[in-house]
Amino acid sequence: MTLQEAIAARHSVRKYIDKPIEENLIKILQEKVDECNKVGNLHIQLVTNEPKAFKGKMAYGTFCGVTNYFVMIGKKANDLSERVGYYGEQLVLLAQTLGLNTCWVGLTYNNIKDAYEKGNDEKLCCMIALGYGDDPGRNLRRKTVQQVSNASDITPAWFKKGGG
């Protein structure tokens, strides 16, 4: 699957089947996490085989079968949310090209502190659920850039650079 195909096919998935992610795919994902951390000055972590973070009824919908996820962490900074979004979307699209599904999760997860590391000067911004989805998805109406962005005229240097 190409990146363009991944962009078109990608959708949020909240229900996952009980199928472990193959080691070769975990290796590819971890290499991308390492790259994003280095280039984006982040502390993203890939957590696998950990079922507690998404157990039970959540504030925004219900997750089922989530045992793998990205923990989106970085040092506190004014541009942290932008960098997490930029590099997180790279991970999401890579996962899609590998046949995996994802869902960005803002507040509706349990903090399982022994599953990842977070320094006192760092912030956990969000998590991204990851795995084999139980939902084939559907095509959604696409929005224009103007409908989803209120960006200023000043483009951050790291964004222009294209992630490395």
Secondary structure, DSSP 8 states (H G I E B T S, - for coil): --HHHHHHH--B--BB-S----HHHHHHHHHHHHHHHHHHT---EEE-S--STT-SEETTEE-BS--EEEEEEEE--TTHHHHHHHHHHHHHHHHHHTT-EEEEESS-S---GGGS---TTEEEEEEEEEE-BS----------HHHH----S---HHHHHT--
